[in-house]
Amino acid sequence: MARKPKCPKCDNEVEKDAAVKHSSKHYHEECYATFIRDRDDRKELIEYTCQLYKTKAPSGMILKQIKEFVEVYGYTYKGITLTLKYFHDTRGNQSREGDGIGIVPYKYEEAKKFFILKRNVERSVGELEGKAIKKRHIKIKSPSLKNVEWLPTIDISKL
């Protein structure tokens, strides 16, 4: 009996019948979907950094930083891309040549909160699309400046 192949993503054995084959490797269906998503997200990140720094290929420093952020910090490729988009596109910060993407660890959580809030707002707006919105008119009395009579007046000439 032949031995069962191992999934390169999770290192568990895979049934050949239920496995997805990709370039002589056998994956679980979920592992293969994760592999494809990671591959596409990494490709998108590299394309965005090339666009950001106006290069054809990312520098070795940027590739090293990406690898470090994923392996050491546990960031995702999509998270890094969204952080860079938040920092440069949303916040309007300029990219400087030779800086790399070292800002990511400092802005990752801030960008994560921003995009979660944005997604929640989009969902709530999507839920309201079909519903009629009730309008209410509220009258707000503008503040008026009142003379305070209980304060004594101060004569500067007596000081």
C-alpha positions, 0 to 999 in steps of 0.5 A: 500500500502506498503512503499518503501524501502530506499537505504542504500547508498543514503537514497532515496526511491527505487522501488522494481522492479528496486532495487538490493537486497543484504542481505535484503537491496534494492539498486539502481543499481548505489549505489550497484555498488558503494557499491561493488567497495568500499567493494572490494577496502577496502578488497584490502587495508586491504590485502595490509596492512597485506602484508606490515606489515607481519601480518594476520590481520590489527591492531586496529590502522590501522583500525582506521586510515583507517576509519579516512582517509575515513570519515574525509579526504574524501579519497577513499580506492583505493586512500589509497592503491595506496598511500601506494604502491607509498610510499613503492613500487615505492619510496622504503621506508621501513615499520616500525613496529608500524608506521601504515599508518600515511604517507597517508595524507602527500603523497596522493596528490603526489601519485595521481599526479604520478598515473594520469601522469602514466595513461596519459602516458599509454593512449598516448602509447596505442594510438601510438601502431597502428601508425608508428613513424617517426624517425628524425636524429638531429645533435647536435654540442658538446660544445667546450671550447673557450679561452676568449682573451678579459680578461686580465691576472693577474700576481700574483707576482705583487699583 
